Amino acid sequence: MESMDTLRGKTAVLTGAGSGLGLECARIAARLGMQLVLADVQPDALQAATAEMQALGAEVLSFQLDVSKASAVDALGQATLERFGAPHFVFNNAGVGAGGLVWENSAADWEWVLGVNLMGVVHGVRVFTPMMLQAAQHDPAYRGHIVNTASMAGLLNLPNMGVYNVSKHAVVALSETLYQDLALVTDQVSASVLCPYFVPTGIHQSQRNRPAELAAGTATRSQRISQAMVNSAVDAGKVTAAEVAQKVFDALRDRQFYIYSHPQALAAVQTRMDDLLQARNPSSPFAQKPSLGEDLRRALRGEPKA
């Protein structure tokens, strides 16, 4: 995608489009004159996003779904194909958050978080990539791009949020493999992975959309501590969702694979890579802010703050 002008009249599919990064990417896409397929699990947020994009002049297909359900994403793909044809841009963005000590997560926690964060991306890749490859085969001018939302938690392993870390590491692995697989078969379709850090998106309130059949039990102390820390970090985030969304479109233009909201966090990733290469035991991920790690340790042990 050589320039943003080439996106006018093209189709973008966005999951998690009712809030946060999905909504901000939809706003940019609408202003660029793209046709939009907006998907979200929350009906009122989806309705509001749809109305806003239509007011911006975009042609919109609105689709309520739970991305963890294979049949729902299959139906989304079919509806997209019938309305607009193969999409040019797919943003597998829907995500949820959950924390706590890793052995305290229930089977329902694992099913919910992996269902949305990992299988939602898997289904998006599974459903839309073949359509995009077929479009590329029929039109030498066609260009397509898939962006999967992972997290810095896909490159680091902050303690007390293991189920989330696992889901996001899997998305990074899926995305890197997708990039390599696509490069083997085409020059017309590629992929990126988005790794935001703490950005105010609403993900820390994702329990609002948790299905009843996967309801959370009574929160453990570690889960309450995790929720409080994430709330604080997200609410204090200096980089906005709108700024991250712009980085996504800049990456599309530049055909850039790794997209970071907070490049300064890569110092911790470097330390982790050094641990791996030197067979060194894992370093504290709080090296830059040791007081955070100390506060967490004391809270989990029930000790008063220093």
Secondary structure by P-SEA (a helix, b strand, c coil): cccccccccbbbbbccccccaaaaaaaaaaaabbbbbcccccaaaaaaaaaaaaaaccbbbbbbcccccaaaaaaaaaaaaaccccccbbbcccccccccccccccaaaaaaaaacaaaaaaaaaaccaaaaaaaaaacccbbbbbbbbbcccccccccccaaaaaaaaaaaaaaaaaaaaaaaccccccbbbbbbccccccccccccccccccccccccaaaaaaaaaaaaaaaaccccaaaaaaaaaaaaaacccccccccccaaaaaaaaaaaaacccccccccccaaaaaaaaaaaaccccc
